[in-house]
Amino acid sequence: ANRQDNKSQKQKVYGFTVLCIFALGFWTLYNMEPSLISVFIKTNVDRHLFGLSLSADAFFGFEGTFIVIVGLFLTKLWLYLGKRNKDPSLAIKFGLALLFIGAGFIYLRYVIDLHGMTSKLPAIFILFAYFLFATGELFIGPLGISMVGKLSPEGFEGLFMGIWQLDIGIAAVLSGALAKLSVPPMGASFM
């Protein structure tokens, strides 16, 4: 940032750095879904849904469905707001991404506390959590790539895209470390 000639470019690079920090937090939580939540579903959720018995890993597929459905809605919303010059800033969208992913995990905690750990949690409760996770991902995933183009200095787009991808990779490593701390020892279950 300090090597940039004008104040506007300096602010963009600083903004990129701040958004990468937010993204690190988001992607760390997001990457816990296919591992930690699948383990939870396997041991603590009644996996019968719509008359079918699903594997724990199959629940992750619902997120893709929610991505498509919510993505259509958000596309129309961004176009509508853009035409009226009321499109929220990238920082607000990134904040909403963190809010949605955090709400998904808080919701799961609340449902577990409310339902108790003496019986298996109904599968329908897990679907709403995946809805929240998918919505959060849509606020940061596509916009993050767009952000790289808007905030990177001319000629450094490739480097900044590499930094963005590295941020996602570091988040995956962090989520793996957190998942290891959260999983009970071999032979034990969450219940």
C-alpha positions as CSV (number, residue, x, y, z in Angstrom):
1,A,0.0,0.0,0.0
2,N,2.8,2.4,0.9
3,R,4.4,1.9,-2.6
4,Q,1.3,3.3,-4.3
5,D,1.6,6.8,-5.8
6,N,-1.9,8.1,-5.1
7,K,-4.0,8.1,-2.0
8,S,-6.9,6.3,-3.7
9,Q,-4.7,3.3,-4.6
10,K,-3.3,3.2,-1.1
11,Q,-6.8,3.1,0.3
12,K,-7.8,0.3,-2.1
13,V,-4.8,-1.9,-1.1
14,Y,-5.6,-1.3,2.6
15,G,-9.2,-2.1,1.9
16,F,-8.2,-5.3,0.2
17,T,-6.1,-6.3,3.2
18,V,-9.0,-5.7,5.6
19,L,-11.4,-7.6,3.4
20,C,-8.9,-10.5,3.3
21,I,-8.8,-10.6,7.1
22,F,-12.7,-10.8,7.1
23,A,-12.5,-13.5,4.4
24,L,-10.1,-15.5,6.5
25,G,-12.6,-15.7,9.3
26,F,-15.4,-16.5,7.0
27,W,-13.6,-19.3,5.0
28,T,-12.3,-20.8,8.2
29,L,-15.9,-21.3,9.5
30,Y,-17.2,-22.2,6.1
31,N,-14.6,-25.0,5.5
32,M,-15.8,-26.7,8.7
33,E,-19.1,-27.6,7.1
34,P,-18.1,-30.7,5.1
35,S,-15.9,-32.1,7.9
36,L,-17.1,-31.2,11.4
37,I,-20.8,-30.8,10.7
38,S,-20.8,-34.1,8.7
39,V,-19.4,-35.8,11.8
40,F,-22.0,-34.2,13.9
41,I,-24.8,-35.3,11.5
42,K,-23.5,-38.8,11.5
43,T,-23.7,-39.3,15.2
44,N,-26.4,-36.9,16.4
45,V,-29.0,-36.3,13.7
46,D,-31.9,-38.5,12.6
47,R,-31.0,-38.6,8.9
48,H,-34.4,-39.6,7.6
49,L,-35.7,-36.8,5.4
50,F,-38.6,-36.8,3.0
51,G,-39.0,-40.5,3.4
52,L,-35.4,-41.2,2.6
53,S,-32.5,-42.3,4.8
54,L,-29.5,-40.1,3.8
55,S,-25.8,-40.4,4.6
56,A,-24.3,-37.7,6.7
57,D,-22.2,-36.5,3.7
58,A,-25.4,-36.2,1.5
59,F,-26.6,-33.3,3.6
60,F,-23.7,-31.1,2.3
61,G,-25.4,-31.5,-1.1
62,F,-28.3,-29.4,0.1
63,E,-26.0,-26.4,0.3
64,G,-25.6,-26.5,-3.5
65,T,-29.3,-26.4,-3.9
66,F,-29.6,-23.4,-1.6
67,I,-26.7,-21.7,-3.5
68,V,-28.7,-21.9,-6.7
69,I,-32.0,-20.7,-5.2
70,V,-30.6,-17.9,-3.0
71,G,-28.2,-17.0,-5.8
72,L,-31.1,-16.3,-8.2
73,F,-32.7,-14.1,-5.5
74,L,-29.5,-12.2,-4.7
75,T,-28.7,-11.6,-8.4
76,K,-32.0,-9.9,-8.9
77,L,-31.6,-8.0,-5.6
78,W,-28.1,-6.7,-6.6
79,L,-29.4,-5.7,-10.1
80,Y,-32.4,-3.9,-8.5
81,L,-30.3,-2.1,-6.0
82,G,-27.6,-1.2,-8.6
83,K,-30.1,0.5,-10.8
84,R,-31.1,2.7,-7.9
85,N,-27.5,3.4,-6.8
86,K,-28.2,1.7,-3.5
87,D,-25.9,-1.4,-3.9
88,P,-24.3,-2.1,-0.6
89,S,-20.5,-1.8,-0.4
90,L,-18.2,-4.8,-0.5
91,A,-17.5,-4.2,3.2
92,I,-21.2,-4.5,4.1
93,K,-21.6,-7.6,1.9
94,F,-18.5,-9.2,3.6
95,G,-19.9,-8.3,7.0
96,L,-23.2,-9.9,6.0
97,A,-21.3,-13.1,5.0
98,L,-19.7,-13.3,8.4
99,L,-23.1,-12.6,10.0
100,F,-24.8,-15.4,8.0
101,I,-22.1,-18.0,8.6
102,G,-22.0,-17.1,12.3
103,A,-25.8,-17.2,12.5
104,G,-25.7,-20.7,11.1
105,F,-23.3,-22.0,13.8
106,I,-25.2,-20.1,16.6
107,Y,-28.5,-21.5,15.3
108,L,-27.1,-25.0,15.4
109,R,-25.9,-24.4,19.0
110,Y,-29.3,-23.0,19.9
111,V,-31.2,-25.9,18.3
112,I,-28.9,-28.5,20.0
113,D,-29.5,-26.8,23.4
114,L,-33.2,-26.5,22.8
115,H,-33.6,-30.1,21.6
116,G,-31.2,-31.6,24.1
117,M,-28.7,-34.3,23.5
118,T,-30.7,-37.3,24.7
119,S,-32.2,-38.0,21.3
120,K,-31.2,-37.4,17.7
121,L,-31.9,-34.0,16.2
122,P,-34.5,-33.9,13.3
123,A,-32.8,-33.5,9.9
124,I,-34.9,-30.6,9.0
125,F,-33.1,-28.4,11.5
126,I,-29.8,-29.1,9.7
127,L,-31.3,-27.9,6.4
128,F,-31.9,-24.4,7.8
129,A,-28.3,-24.2,8.9
130,Y,-27.1,-25.1,5.4
131,F,-29.4,-22.4,4.1
132,L,-27.6,-19.8,6.3
133,F,-24.2,-21.1,5.3
134,A,-25.0,-21.0,1.6
135,T,-26.4,-17.4,1.9
136,G,-23.2,-16.3,3.6
137,E,-21.1,-17.9,0.9
138,L,-23.0,-16.0,-1.8
139,F,-22.1,-12.7,0.0
140,I,-18.4,-13.4,-0.2
141,G,-17.5,-16.0,-2.8
142,P,-18.3,-14.3,-6.1
143,L,-17.8,-10.8,-4.7
144,G,-14.3,-11.7,-3.4
145,I,-13.2,-12.4,-6.9
146,S,-14.8,-9.2,-8.2
147,M,-13.1,-7.3,-5.3
148,V,-9.7,-8.4,-6.5
149,G,-10.2,-6.7,-9.8
150,K,-11.6,-3.5,-8.2
151,L,-9.0,-3.1,-5.5
152,S,-5.8,-4.3,-7.0
153,P,-3.3,-1.8,-8.5
154,E,-2.9,-1.9,-12.3
155,G,-0.6,-4.7,-13.3
156,F,-0.9,-6.5,-9.9
157,E,-4.3,-8.3,-10.5
158,G,-2.6,-11.7,-10.8
159,L,-0.7,-11.2,-7.6
160,F,-3.7,-10.1,-5.7
161,M,-5.8,-13.0,-7.0
162,G,-3.0,-15.3,-5.7
163,I,-3.2,-13.6,-2.3
164,W,-7.0,-14.1,-2.3
165,Q,-6.6,-17.8,-3.1
166,L,-3.9,-18.1,-0.5
167,D,-6.2,-16.6,2.0
168,I,-8.8,-19.3,1.2
169,G,-6.1,-22.0,1.5
170,I,-4.9,-20.7,4.9
171,A,-8.5,-20.7,6.1
172,A,-8.8,-24.3,5.1
173,V,-5.8,-25.2,7.1
174,L,-7.1,-23.3,10.1
175,S,-10.5,-24.9,9.9
176,G,-8.8,-28.3,9.8
177,A,-6.9,-27.5,13.0
178,L,-10.1,-26.3,14.6
179,A,-12.0,-29.4,13.5
180,K,-9.3,-31.6,15.1
181,L,-9.8,-29.8,18.4
182,S,-13.6,-30.2,18.2
183,V,-13.9,-33.9,17.3
184,P,-14.2,-36.3,20.2
185,P,-11.5,-39.0,20.7
186,M,-11.8,-42.2,18.7
187,G,-14.7,-44.3,20.0
188,A,-16.5,-41.4,21.7
189,S,-19.4,-39.5,20.2
190,F,-20.9,-36.0,20.7
191,M,-23.7,-37.5,22.8
